[in-house]
């Protein structure tokens, strides 16, 4: 009986002590991250994004700094935690994950691919939940949305390639352009009237469209032969490397390309990253063009790339992430954490909601210095979700990704 009474008293003391802890001393946690497509076509990209997010959050938690080149600091009494789930690139699963993470108190979200963006964009807007995204279709631009991009929308990237190609066109006739694009929502996002109107406006003759499977399991011989028969000079698309690499291999076999007997340039928006392409293809891929992507991860003269390198050396030197979308993960983390930091300037931790973070966080991000990871500093606002205003253009030359131009964002949607 005595032991029982002693145990009860001890328990009572512990409970009283817990209730007497000042509210300000209790742990404060904010979540970042969201859905990832670690299964499916975007698995490699998404895994690199997740690694970038995790490394950046660990850095902020340890130092409270936002970046080596920034003076602002994250609140010392708040800890960040990465929450994520694998949506397997399945919209229904992404919807359930979103509801689960929102119920856990997540104030920001992320989009892993175009199918997920199309499924979630209206729900996010209804909830006034700001989100970062590695999908960047024109469908994000209207009606008002709360999904923010850190590289240009696909149409703007392809327009940048069209600008660059046209600037060196020497013949008296109009150059002929066609779409050679992935057979999915991402690839087909090019097919909007505004994109066609822009190509007409700057002096192209539009020929038509050919589709390649997102992951090409056989050479797209029929599609390329059609382009050759139609006399196409420039083919534009939105592809991932498992589609673009087999396409260019078949182009070379058919004698097609800027440095081949039949002169045709093939250019894609990211995520057809030139740095990833060049590493896999070498000189066989010479002539391939990608717009909207990132600097190679070995460009250590760039502050943001040096930051990426330093974090990997510190946190996982034996398991380095070499995929360029590690930079994308860093950018998504920078944007999400900056939105939270700015919102905390206007509202206390206890009063934060998704709407507060959207309006007092995301909308107040102006000229966010990313250490030149993104093509320009990032600026957002209500109705302004496309963070950059210029587009980097890269071409594979001598087996390396080389910057060949910078073009303005036209806002084609």
KAFENQUI-V435770 format. One record per pair of residues at least 24 apart in sequence whose C-alpha atoms are under 6 Angstrom apart, sorted by the first residue. I is the first residue (numbers start at 1). GAP is how many residues later the second one is. If there is no record, write none. Layout:
<<I:GAP> <I:GAP>>
This chain:
<<28:50> <29:49> <29:50> <29:51> <30:50> <31:49> <31:50> <31:51> <31:75> <32:50> <33:49> <33:50> <33:51> <34:50> <34:75> <34:76> <35:49> <35:50> <35:51> <35:52> <36:50> <36:51> <36:76> <37:49> <37:50> <37:51> <37:52> <37:75> <38:48> <39:49> <40:48> <45:280> <48:277> <48:278> <49:276> <49:277> <49:279> <49:280> <50:279> <52:274> <52:277> <52:278> <53:276> <53:277> <53:280> <91:25> <91:28> <107:247> <114:72> <128:227> <129:225> <130:228> <132:200> <138:275> <144:239> <148:237> <149:237> <149:238> <150:237> <151:141> <152:140> <154:115> <155:35> <156:253> <156:256> <157:112> <157:134> <157:135> <158:111> <160:247> <174:30> <175:29> <176:28> <176:29> <176:30> <176:56> <176:57> <177:29> <177:30> <177:55> <177:57> <177:58> <178:28> <178:29> <178:30> <178:31> <178:57> <179:30> <179:56> <179:57> <179:58> <180:30> <180:31> <180:55> <180:56> <180:57> <181:30> <181:31> <181:56> <181:57> <182:29> <182:30> <182:31> <182:32> <182:57> <183:28> <183:29> <183:30> <183:31> <187:51> <194:218> <194:219> <214:29> <215:27> <215:28> <216:27> <219:31> <233:31> <234:30> <234:31> <234:32> <235:31> <236:31> <236:32> <237:31> <238:30> <238:31> <239:33> <240:31> <240:32> <241:31> <258:29> <274:127> <275:126> <278:121> <278:122> <282:117> <283:115> <283:116> <286:110> <286:111> <287:109> <288:107> <288:108> <289:105> <289:106> <290:103> <290:104> <291:101> <291:102> <292:99> <292:100> <303:68> <304:67> <304:68> <304:69>>
